Amino acid sequence: MDSSLEMEKPQQEHNMLEEVLTSIKNIKAKYDNLIQENTELNNTKKDNEEIIQKCKKRSLKLAQTVEENQEMYKEQLDKELLKSNLLKEEELALMEEIKNVEKAFQEEKNINDHLKHQALAFSCLPEKRVVFTGKKTNNVAKEEKKFDVKPHIIYPMEEGTALITFEKEVVAGNILKLKQHQVVLEKECFITLEARAVHLLLPSLVEIDTAVCPRRILISNLPEMNTETLLDKLNIHFHSSRRGGGEVESCEFLADSGTVVLTFVNPNIAGGLIEAEYHDLKLNNNKVHRIRVTHFMNGGLSDFQACSSPIIMDFLLYLNY
């Protein structure tokens, strides 16, 4: 029994040794696996660190690029805003210029319409024969726009002065050159007189504008009859609303042209009568005479300029005390 026990004991030790060796082998294998895994982890960590560094570099580069792009986009945006503001200013300037052009065009159109209306009114006015009695030169280039007037001027004179007019300019000029003159009244009595030029304000520019009067009509082609009777008949004829007339304010006969100017109270009546132009006026014994109604042109002084001019043939004598 003891021998069997002794034989079993080494066997058990042997089995235990094998188990220990097997355990050591397994532990070594696990250790080797752990070492390999640790190596792989270190390699992975190293790779990850490299990737992280690359990502950081790339991130920094991207951030720098984004910053540069932002600055570039900001500059472009500022330029576009400036350009947009300039375009807006140009647009406003163009709109203002368009308004000014439209306003000027409307003003020119109004003037053109007014001139057309006046030209039409002038063309409808009754003709009057005019005879030119002025001087005419053959050289058109030397002709000047002048007009002659024969004014009746009342010249204000101070006390102790005399106005003398000579027929010749030379005589008056010589007297003005001498200036001082002694006039003998008696043997030892004389007076000293001073000759001065006469200056008058004469017109240098006269502009007259004409316009169609909305309340007046000019009646021509009138019958030969008493003036008062004619004015009464015209007043009655154009006072009738049935004939397109209205309330008459005044009726005046123009002797120089043989026409009548009739004024209405309402400014909307004259246009219709002028448009019809010809009207039948009833006379005595049921006779009818056709008269013509046209525009009446009002004239007004639009510009007048005067200049002081010496009168060569006249001079003033002042008594020196």
Backbone bond lengths (Angstrom), bond angles and torsions (degrees), N, CA, C in turn:
res aa  C-N    CA-C-N  psi(-1)  N-CA   C-N-CA  omega(-1)  CA-C   N-CA-C  phi
1 M - - - 1.454 - - 1.491 107.34 -
2 D 1.271 118.99 -41.50 1.451 122.66 179.32 1.509 110.35 -66.11
3 S 1.338 116.45 -36.96 1.479 118.96 179.29 1.489 110.50 -67.94
4 S 1.300 115.03 -37.08 1.494 117.19 178.30 1.520 109.68 -66.79
5 L 1.294 115.70 -38.27 1.465 119.16 177.87 1.525 110.36 -64.75
6 E 1.274 114.55 -40.67 1.468 118.38 179.31 1.517 111.74 -65.78
7 M 1.280 115.24 -34.95 1.463 119.36 178.45 1.537 110.53 -72.82
8 E 1.296 119.95 -35.30 1.456 123.25 -179.74 1.515 109.71 -71.77
9 K 1.296 120.41 -33.54 1.454 123.93 -175.62 1.530 111.60 -62.27
10 P 1.327 119.38 -49.82 1.465 118.08 177.42 1.512 111.93 -62.79
11 Q 1.291 114.21 -32.49 1.473 117.32 179.71 1.502 109.52 -65.98
12 Q 1.269 117.36 -40.47 1.471 121.25 179.38 1.534 110.15 -66.56
13 E 1.276 114.93 -41.71 1.466 118.33 178.73 1.523 110.58 -63.13
14 H 1.319 112.11 -39.47 1.460 116.29 178.93 1.513 110.42 -64.28
15 N 1.279 116.36 -42.23 1.474 119.86 179.27 1.523 110.48 -65.13
16 M 1.312 114.33 -39.23 1.459 117.59 179.56 1.538 110.79 -65.74
17 L 1.303 115.25 -38.00 1.459 120.09 179.19 1.517 110.52 -64.84
18 E 1.318 113.40 -41.58 1.464 117.06 179.42 1.521 109.73 -64.82
19 E 1.324 114.71 -39.77 1.458 117.59 178.95 1.512 110.66 -64.23
20 V 1.363 114.51 -40.68 1.471 117.94 179.14 1.524 110.36 -64.30
21 L 1.338 114.89 -43.44 1.476 118.56 179.49 1.524 110.76 -62.98
22 T 1.339 112.38 -42.35 1.480 115.85 179.23 1.516 110.10 -62.88
23 S 1.342 114.56 -40.31 1.479 118.54 -179.95 1.521 110.20 -65.51
24 I 1.376 113.02 -42.13 1.483 116.53 178.81 1.518 110.42 -62.40
25 K 1.336 115.06 -40.09 1.457 119.27 -179.82 1.518 110.56 -63.87
26 N 1.315 114.98 -42.34 1.469 118.65 179.38 1.526 110.84 -65.03
27 I 1.355 112.78 -42.52 1.482 116.23 179.22 1.525 110.86 -64.00
28 K 1.349 115.08 -39.44 1.461 118.46 178.20 1.512 111.28 -63.36
29 A 1.330 113.57 -41.52 1.468 117.63 179.13 1.522 109.69 -62.54
30 K 1.366 115.26 -41.58 1.462 117.74 178.33 1.520 110.52 -64.99
31 Y 1.347 112.93 -38.28 1.468 116.52 -179.99 1.528 110.57 -64.26
32 D 1.342 113.38 -44.31 1.482 117.19 177.86 1.536 110.13 -59.85
33 N 1.312 114.76 -40.40 1.490 117.26 178.54 1.527 110.84 -64.22
34 L 1.334 112.65 -40.89 1.473 116.27 179.00 1.527 111.30 -63.59
35 I 1.375 113.62 -42.82 1.471 117.69 178.27 1.520 110.32 -60.40
36 Q 1.339 115.39 -43.31 1.463 119.52 -179.41 1.534 110.95 -65.14
37 E 1.344 113.67 -41.77 1.465 117.06 179.14 1.529 110.88 -65.77
38 N 1.355 113.17 -38.59 1.481 116.80 178.04 1.508 111.15 -64.05
39 T 1.356 114.30 -39.83 1.474 118.44 177.80 1.524 109.97 -63.63
40 E 1.320 113.51 -44.85 1.466 116.91 179.63 1.539 111.06 -62.89
41 L 1.382 113.42 -40.61 1.473 116.90 177.53 1.529 111.55 -62.39
42 N 1.358 114.46 -42.01 1.474 117.50 178.14 1.525 111.11 -62.32
43 N 1.346 114.02 -42.81 1.476 117.46 177.80 1.532 110.93 -62.57
44 T 1.345 112.82 -42.54 1.484 116.44 179.14 1.512 110.94 -64.27
45 K 1.373 114.70 -40.61 1.454 118.74 178.44 1.524 111.20 -62.17
46 K 1.352 114.05 -41.98 1.456 118.74 179.41 1.520 110.25 -63.47
47 D 1.369 113.73 -44.08 1.474 117.38 178.42 1.537 110.90 -62.32
48 N 1.332 113.95 -40.97 1.478 117.31 179.28 1.528 111.62 -64.76
49 E 1.330 114.94 -40.00 1.459 118.60 177.33 1.527 111.05 -62.11
50 E 1.351 115.99 -42.23 1.467 119.51 177.28 1.538 110.64 -62.32
51 I 1.359 113.55 -41.23 1.472 117.42 179.23 1.532 110.34 -65.45
52 I 1.366 114.46 -39.66 1.463 118.48 178.66 1.525 110.74 -63.45
53 Q 1.340 116.38 -42.25 1.462 119.83 178.27 1.525 111.01 -62.89
54 K 1.342 113.98 -43.21 1.477 117.64 177.64 1.539 110.64 -62.31
55 C 1.351 113.48 -41.12 1.478 117.53 179.44 1.527 110.63 -65.17
56 K 1.330 116.50 -40.21 1.458 119.49 177.59 1.522 111.36 -62.07
57 K 1.356 114.98 -46.33 1.467 118.74 178.06 1.526 110.94 -60.58
58 R 1.338 114.14 -44.20 1.451 118.25 179.85 1.531 111.25 -65.49
59 S 1.362 114.59 -38.24 1.461 118.76 179.04 1.522 110.82 -64.88
60 L 1.356 115.68 -42.77 1.463 119.67 177.55 1.529 111.09 -62.48
61 K 1.333 114.58 -42.05 1.457 119.28 179.22 1.526 110.57 -64.26
62 L 1.364 113.62 -42.84 1.468 117.41 178.48 1.535 111.18 -64.52
63 A 1.343 115.62 -40.36 1.466 119.16 179.04 1.526 110.85 -63.04
64 Q 1.358 115.19 -41.90 1.464 119.74 177.46 1.521 110.80 -63.50
65 T 1.348 114.67 -42.25 1.470 118.89 178.54 1.522 111.22 -63.47
66 V 1.350 115.13 -43.08 1.478 119.62 178.54 1.521 110.48 -61.74
67 E 1.342 115.94 -42.76 1.458 119.73 179.27 1.525 111.39 -63.32
68 E 1.353 115.54 -43.97 1.468 119.50 177.73 1.527 110.70 -62.77
69 N 1.362 114.65 -42.46 1.467 118.04 179.06 1.530 111.30 -64.11
70 Q 1.342 115.44 -38.59 1.460 118.56 178.62 1.531 111.11 -63.34
71 E 1.341 115.64 -44.32 1.464 118.86 177.49 1.526 111.11 -62.48
72 M 1.364 115.48 -41.97 1.458 119.36 179.50 1.531 110.45 -64.63
73 Y 1.361 115.26 -44.85 1.464 119.13 179.22 1.526 111.06 -64.59
74 K 1.354 116.16 -36.13 1.454 119.38 178.43 1.524 110.43 -64.79
75 E 1.352 116.71 -43.25 1.464 120.31 177.01 1.525 110.85 -61.86
76 Q 1.352 115.25 -44.60 1.462 118.72 177.77 1.524 111.46 -62.09
77 L 1.350 115.60 -40.31 1.460 119.77 179.21 1.528 110.99 -64.19
78 D 1.351 115.51 -42.91 1.464 119.12 177.74 1.525 110.99 -62.16
79 K 1.330 116.18 -41.82 1.462 120.25 178.14 1.529 110.91 -63.16
80 E 1.339 115.33 -43.73 1.468 119.13 179.83 1.527 111.44 -65.35
81 L 1.370 115.74 -38.59 1.465 119.10 177.17 1.524 111.11 -64.57
82 L 1.355 114.83 -42.95 1.461 118.81 177.30 1.522 111.17 -62.02
83 K 1.336 114.72 -43.72 1.452 119.94 178.20 1.533 110.94 -62.57
84 S 1.350 114.82 -40.82 1.467 119.26 178.44 1.519 111.34 -64.16
85 N 1.342 116.78 -41.01 1.468 119.90 178.42 1.528 111.24 -65.11
86 L 1.349 115.03 -40.73 1.468 118.47 177.13 1.524 111.24 -63.12
87 L 1.345 115.67 -41.41 1.465 119.40 178.19 1.531 110.86 -64.19
88 K 1.350 116.49 -38.49 1.463 119.73 177.77 1.524 110.65 -64.46
89 E 1.347 116.06 -42.65 1.461 119.48 177.95 1.529 110.93 -63.37
90 E 1.346 115.71 -42.78 1.457 119.12 176.97 1.528 111.33 -62.48
91 E 1.352 114.66 -39.69 1.471 118.52 178.64 1.525 111.08 -63.54
92 L 1.350 116.15 -43.23 1.467 119.60 178.43 1.527 110.63 -63.78
93 A 1.365 115.36 -41.74 1.470 118.72 178.64 1.526 110.89 -63.54
94 L 1.355 115.63 -41.66 1.459 119.47 178.37 1.517 111.25 -65.14
95 M 1.340 117.06 -41.14 1.460 120.25 177.89 1.528 111.04 -62.08
96 E 1.352 114.55 -42.04 1.464 118.35 178.28 1.528 110.50 -65.11
97 E 1.350 115.79 -40.68 1.463 119.20 178.07 1.519 111.11 -65.33
98 I 1.340 116.31 -39.16 1.466 120.00 177.32 1.524 110.43 -62.38
99 K 1.363 116.03 -42.27 1.466 119.48 178.02 1.522 110.82 -61.73
100 N 1.347 115.56 -43.34 1.469 119.29 179.52 1.517 110.98 -64.05
101 V 1.354 115.77 -41.68 1.469 119.44 179.16 1.524 110.27 -64.86
102 E 1.350 115.73 -43.20 1.473 118.97 178.65 1.527 110.66 -63.14
103 K 1.349 115.86 -40.03 1.457 119.30 178.30 1.517 110.74 -64.49
104 A 1.366 115.68 -45.33 1.465 119.42 178.66 1.525 110.78 -63.72
105 F 1.346 115.85 -39.24 1.459 119.96 178.53 1.526 110.77 -63.69
106 Q 1.344 115.68 -41.61 1.467 119.38 179.13 1.525 110.70 -65.23
107 E 1.355 115.40 -40.24 1.461 118.73 177.69 1.526 110.74 -63.69
108 E 1.347 116.06 -44.13 1.466 119.39 177.73 1.523 110.82 -63.06
109 K 1.340 116.28 -38.67 1.465 120.28 178.69 1.531 110.31 -64.51
110 N 1.343 115.66 -42.57 1.463 119.16 178.37 1.525 111.13 -62.89
111 I 1.343 115.04 -43.13 1.471 118.96 178.23 1.519 110.11 -63.12
112 N 1.359 115.66 -42.85 1.460 120.12 179.78 1.530 111.12 -62.83
113 D 1.348 115.10 -43.98 1.476 118.51 178.00 1.528 110.93 -63.01
114 H 1.349 114.79 -40.16 1.468 118.73 179.03 1.524 110.93 -63.85
115 L 1.352 115.55 -43.22 1.470 119.48 179.00 1.525 111.34 -65.51
116 K 1.343 116.17 -39.11 1.473 118.93 177.22 1.524 110.61 -63.22
117 H 1.341 114.51 -42.95 1.467 119.01 179.18 1.524 110.38 -62.57
118 Q 1.357 115.93 -42.41 1.455 119.16 178.69 1.529 111.71 -66.79
119 A 1.361 116.09 -40.27 1.463 119.17 178.46 1.527 110.60 -62.46
120 L 1.340 115.26 -41.83 1.460 119.08 177.00 1.523 110.81 -63.54
121 A 1.343 115.69 -40.72 1.461 119.08 178.84 1.521 111.31 -65.54
122 F 1.352 116.89 -40.79 1.465 120.33 178.16 1.530 111.41 -63.70
123 S 1.336 115.61 -39.40 1.467 119.03 -178.67 1.520 112.07 -66.82
124 C 1.339 116.32 -23.87 1.466 119.98 -179.35 1.514 113.02 -91.18
125 L 1.340 117.26 -8.14 1.459 119.36 -178.73 1.518 110.96 -67.71
126 P 1.328 117.87 147.05 1.475 120.10 177.80 1.514 110.95 -64.53
127 E 1.326 115.96 142.95 1.454 120.67 -177.47 1.526 110.43 -76.16
128 K 1.311 114.38 147.02 1.451 120.74 176.23 1.517 108.03 -136.84
129 R 1.312 116.25 127.32 1.459 120.60 -177.69 1.518 110.28 -71.95
130 V 1.318 115.77 131.73 1.454 122.29 179.26 1.520 108.47 -126.04
131 V 1.334 116.23 133.22 1.460 121.55 179.89 1.517 108.29 -108.98
132 F 1.339 116.88 125.07 1.460 121.92 179.81 1.524 108.45 -85.60
133 T 1.329 116.73 120.81 1.464 121.54 -179.18 1.527 112.66 -115.04
134 G 1.324 117.83 9.44 1.459 121.21 -178.81 1.514 112.23 -83.22
135 K 1.324 115.06 -173.91 1.457 121.55 179.60 1.517 110.19 -90.94
136 K 1.308 115.41 142.63 1.474 122.00 -179.96 1.514 108.74 -130.41
137 T 1.339 117.30 127.62 1.462 121.49 178.38 1.521 109.48 -100.95
138 N 1.313 114.16 156.11 1.467 119.14 178.88 1.519 112.06 -76.48
139 N 1.329 116.80 -27.99 1.461 121.32 -179.23 1.527 108.69 -87.35
140 V 1.336 115.12 104.33 1.470 119.50 -177.53 1.521 111.43 -68.60
141 A 1.344 116.56 -31.14 1.464 120.37 -176.32 1.519 111.94 -65.21
142 K 1.359 117.18 -31.65 1.457 120.82 -177.45 1.517 112.82 -87.04
143 E 1.322 116.69 -6.13 1.451 119.22 -179.78 1.528 110.41 -70.35
144 E 1.316 116.59 137.72 1.458 121.95 177.76 1.515 109.43 -115.45
145 K 1.318 114.74 154.79 1.454 119.89 178.83 1.532 108.45 -80.17
146 K 1.318 116.53 88.05 1.444 122.02 -179.72 1.520 109.77 -124.44
147 F 1.307 114.67 160.52 1.453 120.01 174.51 1.525 108.12 -143.63
148 D 1.299 114.71 146.69 1.459 121.13 -179.91 1.516 109.55 -103.66
149 V 1.321 115.76 138.30 1.464 121.34 176.69 1.525 108.72 -129.73
150 K 1.297 115.51 151.43 1.455 121.59 174.72 1.531 107.80 -116.53
151 P 1.329 115.71 81.17 1.472 118.45 -174.27 1.529 111.54 -80.05
152 H 1.293 113.39 153.92 1.459 120.89 171.50 1.521 106.60 -106.39
153 I 1.353 115.33 98.24 1.461 120.85 -172.35 1.522 109.71 -103.54
154 I 1.313 115.41 129.38 1.463 121.03 173.05 1.526 106.74 -98.21
155 Y 1.341 116.55 108.63 1.454 120.83 -174.74 1.524 109.44 -91.74
156 P 1.333 118.56 126.02 1.474 120.28 179.55 1.528 110.20 -71.05
157 M 1.319 115.74 130.26 1.470 121.00 -178.27 1.519 109.67 -123.14
158 E 1.325 113.69 139.93 1.450 119.51 176.99 1.536 110.34 -80.25
159 E 1.316 115.38 163.61 1.468 120.11 178.40 1.519 109.33 -68.28
160 G 1.330 116.66 137.99 1.460 121.27 -179.36 1.514 113.14 85.15
161 T 1.350 118.98 20.26 1.464 122.72 178.11 1.517 109.25 -123.92
162 A 1.329 114.04 159.41 1.470 120.70 178.16 1.516 108.55 -139.28
163 L 1.324 116.60 137.56 1.457 122.22 179.55 1.525 108.41 -102.98
164 I 1.314 116.11 122.09 1.470 121.36 -177.84 1.516 108.11 -120.84
165 T 1.339 116.41 135.80 1.466 123.26 179.42 1.519 109.31 -120.70
166 F 1.330 115.70 127.27 1.458 121.69 177.20 1.524 109.73 -103.92
167 E 1.315 115.56 157.19 1.456 120.76 177.43 1.519 111.26 -76.62
168 K 1.338 116.43 -29.49 1.463 120.49 -177.11 1.529 109.64 -111.54
169 E 1.317 114.81 138.91 1.461 120.28 -179.14 1.523 111.58 -69.30
170 V 1.342 117.56 -31.03 1.465 121.40 -175.14 1.521 110.61 -63.96
171 V 1.333 115.69 -41.46 1.462 119.60 -178.18 1.529 110.27 -62.88
172 A 1.339 115.79 -47.76 1.464 119.32 179.03 1.523 111.18 -61.87
173 G 1.335 116.98 -38.03 1.466 120.66 178.85 1.505 112.64 -63.41
174 N 1.342 117.70 -40.45 1.472 120.93 179.09 1.520 111.51 -65.01
175 I 1.334 116.31 -40.39 1.465 119.68 -179.85 1.526 110.46 -65.93
176 L 1.339 116.59 -38.74 1.468 120.02 179.50 1.526 111.27 -67.71
177 K 1.340 117.07 -32.32 1.468 120.19 178.90 1.537 111.23 -66.12
178 L 1.361 116.89 -40.09 1.470 120.59 -179.71 1.524 112.18 -70.22
179 K 1.315 117.25 -29.20 1.463 124.64 177.35 1.539 111.80 64.88
180 Q 1.344 119.22 -73.84 1.466 122.46 -177.17 1.524 110.25 -84.22
181 H 1.319 116.67 134.14 1.475 122.26 -179.27 1.521 108.83 -137.44
182 Q 1.340 115.81 136.68 1.459 121.53 175.96 1.522 109.01 -105.90
183 V 1.316 115.98 124.70 1.457 122.26 -179.19 1.523 107.78 -110.85
184 V 1.343 115.82 118.88 1.471 121.36 -179.14 1.519 108.70 -81.01
185 L 1.334 114.68 122.71 1.465 119.99 177.53 1.519 111.00 -91.82
186 E 1.360 116.04 -45.58 1.463 122.07 175.06 1.518 107.90 -135.85
187 K 1.308 117.69 -166.69 1.468 120.41 -175.38 1.519 111.86 -58.11
188 E 1.274 117.28 -50.81 1.462 120.74 -177.31 1.529 111.97 -116.02
189 C 1.289 116.29 19.54 1.476 120.26 -179.37 1.523 109.47 -122.16
190 F 1.309 116.02 125.87 1.471 120.56 178.77 1.533 108.54 -146.99
191 I 1.314 113.54 162.54 1.471 120.47 176.45 1.513 108.61 -126.34
192 T 1.331 114.34 149.18 1.468 120.48 178.31 1.525 108.82 -101.41
193 L 1.314 115.51 126.63 1.464 121.97 -179.41 1.523 110.29 -118.46
194 E 1.306 116.10 147.58 1.468 122.10 177.46 1.529 109.43 -115.13
195 A 1.314 115.19 127.66 1.477 120.88 -179.10 1.528 109.27 -92.74
196 R 1.308 115.86 127.84 1.475 121.72 177.84 1.531 109.25 -128.50
197 A 1.334 114.02 148.69 1.477 119.29 -179.85 1.526 109.97 -72.52
198 V 1.303 114.50 150.07 1.461 121.45 177.21 1.531 108.43 -93.00
199 H 1.310 116.33 122.99 1.465 121.16 178.31 1.522 109.27 -110.01
200 L 1.311 114.82 129.01 1.458 120.56 178.40 1.521 110.29 -122.96
201 L 1.323 115.39 148.15 1.463 119.99 173.26 1.519 108.15 -82.78
202 L 1.319 115.42 111.38 1.458 121.05 -179.30 1.528 109.98 -110.87
203 P 1.322 117.37 146.14 1.478 119.67 -179.98 1.525 111.42 -68.87
204 S 1.330 115.33 130.23 1.473 120.22 176.13 1.527 111.60 -107.02
205 L 1.344 116.65 -21.78 1.462 120.78 178.50 1.525 108.52 -148.43
206 V 1.312 114.66 127.15 1.461 120.63 177.73 1.518 108.05 -131.91
207 E 1.332 116.94 120.46 1.461 121.81 177.29 1.526 108.97 -121.74
208 I 1.319 115.22 130.25 1.461 121.00 -179.52 1.522 108.21 -122.71
209 D 1.306 115.93 126.30 1.460 122.16 177.04 1.520 109.73 -101.73
210 T 1.313 114.68 145.61 1.464 120.04 177.27 1.520 109.22 -118.01
211 A 1.310 115.50 149.23 1.463 121.31 178.80 1.519 108.78 -148.64
212 V 1.317 115.07 149.13 1.465 120.46 178.68 1.524 109.06 -72.44
213 C 1.320 115.76 128.12 1.463 120.48 178.96 1.528 109.06 -84.35
214 P 1.330 119.43 125.27 1.467 121.29 -176.29 1.526 113.51 -74.99
215 R 1.341 117.77 -16.64 1.471 119.21 -175.73 1.529 113.32 -106.70
216 R 1.341 117.15 -6.18 1.459 119.36 -175.50 1.527 111.09 -114.97
217 I 1.312 115.34 151.10 1.467 122.35 173.02 1.520 108.01 -129.56
218 L 1.327 115.40 150.74 1.460 121.84 177.36 1.523 107.69 -108.48
219 I 1.325 116.51 121.75 1.468 122.43 -175.77 1.521 107.91 -106.97
220 S 1.328 116.31 123.36 1.465 122.15 -179.86 1.522 109.79 -126.62
221 N 1.341 114.25 -176.14 1.468 121.28 -177.02 1.537 110.25 56.19
222 L 1.341 114.90 49.35 1.457 121.43 -174.44 1.528 111.10 -86.85
223 P 1.307 117.21 151.77 1.474 120.61 177.01 1.531 110.51 -74.89
224 E 1.328 115.61 154.96 1.460 120.23 177.65 1.520 108.97 -82.87
225 M 1.310 115.60 112.69 1.460 121.18 -179.88 1.518 108.45 -163.89
226 N 1.324 116.08 177.58 1.449 121.65 179.36 1.533 109.91 -59.28
227 T 1.341 115.38 134.98 1.464 120.67 -174.67 1.520 112.45 -60.96
228 E 1.334 117.09 -46.18 1.457 120.41 -179.04 1.524 111.29 -62.60
229 T 1.344 115.98 -42.03 1.470 119.91 178.85 1.521 110.60 -64.06
230 L 1.333 115.45 -42.33 1.468 120.15 179.59 1.534 110.96 -61.40
231 L 1.322 116.89 -44.42 1.462 120.39 -179.65 1.531 110.99 -64.17
232 D 1.337 116.34 -38.21 1.467 119.54 177.95 1.516 111.20 -63.52
233 K 1.357 116.40 -44.55 1.462 120.03 -178.74 1.527 111.12 -65.35
234 L 1.338 116.96 -40.16 1.467 120.22 177.92 1.527 110.72 -66.23
235 N 1.319 116.36 -38.96 1.460 120.49 178.47 1.522 110.91 -61.86
236 I 1.332 116.12 -45.49 1.465 120.52 -179.57 1.529 110.47 -67.08
237 H 1.354 116.10 -42.26 1.472 120.30 -176.63 1.538 111.01 -62.20
238 F 1.316 116.34 -48.03 1.464 119.57 -174.74 1.520 112.43 -87.64
239 H 1.295 117.71 -2.24 1.460 120.58 173.38 1.527 111.57 -80.99
240 S 1.333 115.39 -17.85 1.464 120.53 -176.38 1.527 110.21 -77.83
241 S 1.334 116.96 124.98 1.467 121.06 176.95 1.527 111.08 -71.29
242 R 1.342 116.13 -23.29 1.478 119.53 178.26 1.519 110.95 -64.89
243 R 1.316 116.94 -29.27 1.473 121.10 178.39 1.536 111.74 -94.00
244 G 1.307 115.66 10.47 1.469 119.77 179.06 1.510 113.61 88.27
245 G 1.339 117.21 10.17 1.454 120.62 -177.75 1.506 112.43 -93.76
246 G 1.329 114.76 -161.92 1.450 120.95 -179.38 1.506 110.10 -169.73
247 E 1.317 115.61 -167.17 1.462 120.05 -177.37 1.530 110.16 -65.52
248 V 1.345 115.07 127.39 1.461 121.75 -176.88 1.519 109.30 -94.81
249 E 1.313 115.57 131.37 1.469 120.49 178.88 1.514 111.44 -87.71
250 S 1.356 116.69 -44.05 1.465 120.38 -179.60 1.519 109.27 -155.56
251 C 1.326 114.68 158.36 1.468 121.79 179.52 1.524 106.93 -142.41
252 E 1.347 116.79 115.42 1.466 121.42 -171.67 1.528 110.35 -126.59
253 F 1.336 115.35 133.44 1.470 121.81 178.57 1.520 109.09 -92.43
254 L 1.362 117.13 128.55 1.464 122.95 177.95 1.520 107.64 -99.08
255 A 1.327 115.54 105.64 1.466 120.00 -173.52 1.520 112.41 -68.22
256 D 1.349 117.82 -31.76 1.461 119.57 -176.22 1.517 112.94 -68.76
257 S 1.350 117.22 -29.48 1.462 120.50 -178.61 1.523 112.97 -112.71
258 G 1.333 117.28 -7.77 1.457 120.04 -178.98 1.511 112.99 67.61
259 T 1.338 116.88 31.17 1.460 121.86 179.81 1.528 109.12 -121.59
260 V 1.330 115.42 170.54 1.460 121.74 -179.56 1.525 108.93 -124.53
261 V 1.336 116.19 135.34 1.456 122.55 174.63 1.520 107.52 -104.75
262 L 1.343 115.42 120.50 1.455 121.03 -178.61 1.524 108.72 -115.65
263 T 1.335 116.50 129.31 1.460 122.34 -176.37 1.526 110.08 -111.75
264 F 1.341 116.48 128.53 1.459 121.65 177.62 1.523 109.72 -97.82
265 V 1.329 114.82 157.24 1.459 120.06 175.28 1.523 109.99 -75.97
266 N 1.330 116.42 -42.20 1.468 122.34 -179.61 1.531 109.82 -87.33
267 P 1.345 118.93 125.81 1.477 120.26 -178.47 1.523 113.98 -74.76
268 N 1.344 118.96 -3.65 1.472 120.98 -176.74 1.527 113.00 -97.73
269 I 1.315 117.98 8.52 1.469 120.39 -175.75 1.523 111.62 -95.62
270 A 1.331 116.59 -39.73 1.465 120.61 -172.58 1.526 112.42 -59.20
271 G 1.327 118.67 -36.30 1.467 121.49 -176.01 1.517 113.01 -60.16
272 G 1.327 117.14 -44.28 1.465 119.74 -179.26 1.511 112.67 -66.26
273 L 1.335 117.42 -38.55 1.464 121.03 178.56 1.525 111.29 -67.53
274 I 1.351 116.03 -38.03 1.472 119.98 178.77 1.518 110.46 -68.17
275 E 1.323 117.09 -37.23 1.466 120.48 179.26 1.523 110.87 -64.15
276 A 1.330 117.23 -38.49 1.476 119.91 176.66 1.520 111.30 -70.32
277 E 1.332 117.54 -31.48 1.474 127.33 175.40 1.540 113.00 67.74
278 Y 1.313 118.39 -63.12 1.470 120.22 -175.54 1.530 110.21 -100.14
279 H 1.350 114.86 135.17 1.462 121.58 -178.10 1.525 108.87 -135.32
280 D 1.331 116.08 145.72 1.466 122.09 179.15 1.518 108.99 -95.24
281 L 1.343 115.26 118.69 1.460 122.09 -179.57 1.535 109.08 -101.09
282 K 1.313 116.05 123.35 1.461 120.89 179.66 1.519 110.56 -77.70
283 L 1.350 114.61 128.09 1.453 120.65 177.97 1.519 109.43 -107.79
284 N 1.306 116.00 -167.18 1.463 120.33 177.44 1.531 110.79 -70.32
285 N 1.315 116.47 157.78 1.474 123.18 179.18 1.529 111.42 58.84
286 N 1.341 116.06 34.09 1.470 122.46 176.93 1.532 113.45 58.73
287 K 1.313 116.82 22.83 1.456 120.14 176.47 1.541 109.11 -81.33
288 V 1.335 115.16 150.66 1.474 120.86 -178.90 1.523 108.86 -123.56
289 H 1.290 116.11 132.48 1.469 121.59 177.85 1.524 108.72 -122.19
290 R 1.329 115.86 130.51 1.477 120.49 -178.59 1.529 109.62 -85.49
291 I 1.312 115.22 120.29 1.460 121.64 176.86 1.521 109.96 -108.89
292 R 1.310 114.40 161.93 1.476 119.96 -177.83 1.526 109.82 -116.14
293 V 1.343 115.71 134.60 1.466 122.50 179.44 1.524 109.00 -115.25
294 T 1.313 115.72 124.16 1.474 121.06 179.54 1.526 109.06 -132.91
295 H 1.339 113.91 178.51 1.468 120.03 179.38 1.520 110.75 -65.57
296 F 1.311 114.47 150.22 1.457 120.47 169.90 1.517 107.94 -108.64
297 M 1.326 115.72 126.30 1.454 120.92 -175.68 1.528 109.78 -96.69
298 N 1.318 115.67 124.18 1.466 121.51 173.09 1.517 109.16 -86.79
299 G 1.304 117.04 135.07 1.458 121.74 177.31 1.516 110.74 -112.58
300 G 1.308 116.15 140.52 1.460 120.37 179.76 1.512 111.07 -144.10
301 L 1.318 115.78 148.09 1.459 121.15 179.44 1.521 108.75 -78.13
302 S 1.348 116.58 111.71 1.462 120.97 -177.73 1.520 112.73 -93.12
303 D 1.334 116.61 -27.18 1.470 119.46 -179.71 1.515 108.54 -152.95
304 F 1.307 115.38 135.99 1.467 120.42 179.04 1.513 108.05 -145.81
305 Q 1.323 115.49 126.18 1.456 121.15 177.76 1.523 108.88 -127.99
306 A 1.318 115.54 138.33 1.462 120.80 -179.46 1.519 109.77 -127.29
307 C 1.307 115.11 152.82 1.462 120.57 178.33 1.524 108.80 -135.44
308 S 1.321 114.50 150.04 1.459 120.01 178.68 1.519 108.82 -79.38
309 S 1.338 116.13 126.12 1.464 120.76 -176.24 1.524 109.28 -133.06
310 P 1.326 118.23 133.97 1.482 120.08 178.22 1.536 110.33 -74.39
311 I 1.329 116.07 140.79 1.458 122.22 175.62 1.520 106.85 -93.15
312 I 1.330 115.76 112.63 1.463 120.12 -169.20 1.526 111.83 -69.58
313 M 1.328 118.45 -35.75 1.465 120.56 -174.75 1.528 112.38 -86.26
314 D 1.356 117.72 -6.38 1.459 121.19 -179.36 1.525 110.02 -115.32
315 F 1.339 116.07 151.25 1.456 120.64 171.44 1.517 108.29 -153.35
316 L 1.332 114.76 160.47 1.456 122.14 179.17 1.515 109.47 -106.22
317 L 1.329 116.36 140.98 1.461 122.12 175.27 1.527 107.77 -108.92
318 Y 1.332 115.75 121.92 1.450 122.24 179.18 1.515 109.01 -106.03
319 L 1.310 116.01 133.93 1.452 120.81 178.55 1.524 108.91 -84.69
320 N 1.350 116.10 121.51 1.454 121.83 178.61 1.520 109.17 -90.15
321 Y 1.342 116.44 121.38 1.464 119.83 -178.46 1.511 110.03 -90.07
